[in-house]
Amino acid sequence: MVQLYAALLQIPGMDTPTLTWQDQVAVNWEGMGFMRYPLAFCFFLGIIMIIIKFISLTGKAAKTKRILADVDELLVQQRISEAIALTSETDSPAANILQAGLERHEEGTERVMKAIENQGLIEMSKLEKGLVVLATLTNIAPLLGFLGTVIGMIIAFQSIEAAGEVEATLVAGGIKVALLTTAAGLAIAIPVSVGHNYFVAKIDGLVIDMEESAQKMVDTLHAMEAGRAG
């Protein structure tokens, strides 16, 4: 490997000076050509969406744990009116689902379950809002990188065609564009994909907690209904 590196340094243009990381970033930015703009757009959009989604889900998760614990305690004590008031005052997916069911507690457990299911679909769509953007970026960023690869190879072959001979300096620019854009596309897609999968798992956990609490509520209301019938 050392001999190969030494041989590469003998090629004109390969003996580049040592650069700081800031200079290296600037050189790589310029080296990607015009493909740097859509890739940069994907990068910043992904970062913004990840930050927004993380803050949103973290806040909703904290509210969900509190409201589920409080409502479960009130239901155990059969304090339905207070549970309804508590869910109406709290802005969280779990509170909205429980409120939809509690408001129909006098209509029978079937109506309660139907109301929970309908509200659950609405809240699920709200929780998943923005995930489609991350999923799209996960697919688009590598494709943009591969597009840059094709463009870089086209540039390299056009240089060879114009010169009529093959030299390292002729194809170096095109190959550089090809490799940099591919690396950039993958570097964007990997963290965005990790963020997307993390949020999906986080949402699944919230949904499971809400389903368990909703089932407890239905069981409690059913027991109360059976007690009144008895």
N, C-alpha and C positions, 0 to 999 in steps of 0.2 A: 504493500500500500504506500509506503514511503517513497519507493522508487517510482510508482505511478504518479504520485503527487508531484515529485520532482520533475518528471517528464512533462506533466501538464504545464508547469511553470515555464517551461521552455517555449511554449506556444505564445506567439505575440499576442499581447492583450490579456493574457492569463495571470500575469504577475501583478495583481491588484494590490494596492497598499492596504495595511490594516486599518479598518474603520471602526469608529465607535458604533454602539447599537443605534443611536439616533441617526448617524450618517447611513448606516446599513438599511434602516427602515426607509429613509428618503430615497436611497438608490433603488431599492426594491419597488417602492411606490412608482417611481418613474419607469422602471423596467417592465411593468405590467402593461404599459400602453394604455389605450382608451378603455380596456376592460377593467381598469382599476375603479372606474366610477360606478358601474352596476355592482361590483363586488363590495365596494365601500358602502353602498346603499343597503345591501343585504346585511352587512356586518352591523351597522348602526341600528337598523330596524330590528334585527334580532336582539341586540343588547337592550334596546328600549322596551321591547315586548317582554323579555325575560324579567326585567326589573319591575315593570308594571304588574305582571302576573304574579310575581313572587310576593310583592307587597299586598296585593289584593287577596290572594289565597291565605297568606299568613294571618291577615286580619279576620277573614271569614272563619278560619279554623279556630281561632281563639274565641270568637263570639259563639261559634257552634258548640264548643265544649261547655261554655258557661250556660247557655240557654238550655241545652239538653239536660244538664245536671239539675238546674232549677225547676224545669218543667217536670222531670221525672219525680222529684221530691213532692211537688204540688199534686201530681196525679196520684201518688201513693196515699196522700191525705184526702183525695177526692175533692180537692179545691179547684173545680173546673173553671169557675169564673175568674179566679185569680190567674190561672194558667193562660186563659185567653187574653187577659189584660197584659200579661208579661210578654207574650209572643207578639202582640200588636205593637208594643213599645220598642221591640228589638228588631233591627234591620239585619237579618241574616237568612241564608237559605233554610236552615233548620227551623227558625222561628216562623217563616212563611208557610212551610209545609205543615208544621204542627198546628198553626193557627187555622189553616184551611180545614184540617180534620176536626179540631175542637169546636169550631163554629157550627158543625153539623152533628154534634154529639147526641142531640135529641132525635135525630132522624134515623138512627140505627147504625150498626157497625158497617154495613155494606156501603152506605152513603159516605161514611167516614173514610173508608178505604179508597173509594173512588175519588174523593176529593184529594186525598193524599197523593194518589197516583198522578192525577192531572197536574197538581201543583209541583210534584216532584219532577215531571218532565220539563216544566218551565224553568225551575231552578237549575236543573242539570244543564240546560242549554246556556244559562247565564254563566255557570261555572266553567263551561268549556269555551266560552267566548275568548278569542285570541289564539287558541291552540291551532286553529287552521292556518294562521299566519306562520307560526313556528314550523308546522309540518310542511308548508309550502317552501319555506326557506331551506329546510333540510334537503329538499329535492332540487331546488333551483340553484343553490350555491355551487354544488359540484358540477352541475350541468354548465353553468357559466364558466367554471374553471376549465372544463373540457373544451368548451367553445374557444376559450383563450388558447388552449393547446393547439387546436386546429389552426387558428389564426396565426399562431407563432410558427408552426411548420410551414404554412403557406408563405409567410414572410421569408423564412429560411430558403425555401426552394426558389422563390422569386429572385433572391439575391444570387443564388448559384446560376440561375438562368441568365441573369443580366451580365454576370461576370464571365460566364462560360467555363468556369473551373471551380473546383471544390477546395475551399480553404476554411480553416477553423474560424477565422475572423469574419467570414461572410455569413456563416450560419449561426454564430454565437448569439447574435441579437434575437433572432427568431426563436431559437431554443430557449433562451432566457425567458422570453415572454411566455412560452409554452409551459415551462416548469413553474414559474412564479404564479401564474394564474391558477394552475392546477392545485398548487400548495395552498393558495389563498382560499380557493373554493372549499377544499377539505377542512382547512382550519376554521372556516366559518360554520360549516355543516356539523362538525363534531360537537362543539359546545351547545349549539342550538338543539341538536338531537337529544343530548343529555338533558337539557332544560325541559324540552317537550315531554320526555318520558317521566321526568321527575314530577311535573305538574299533573300528568295523567294519573300517576300513582297517588299523588296527594288528593286529587279529586275522588278517586276510587275509595280512599280511606274515609273521606268526609261522607260520601254516599252510604257506605256501610254503617257508619255511626248514626246517620239520620234514619236509615231503614230500621236499625235495631230499636231506636227510640220510638219511632212511629209504631212499630209492632207492639212495644210495651204499652203505648197509649191505647192502641186498639184493644189489647187484652184487658186493660183496666176499664175502658168504657164498656166492653162486653160484660165484664163481671158486674159492673154497676147496673147495666141493663137487666142482667139476669136476676140481680138482687131485687130490683123494683118489680120485675115480673113475679118473683116468688112472694 
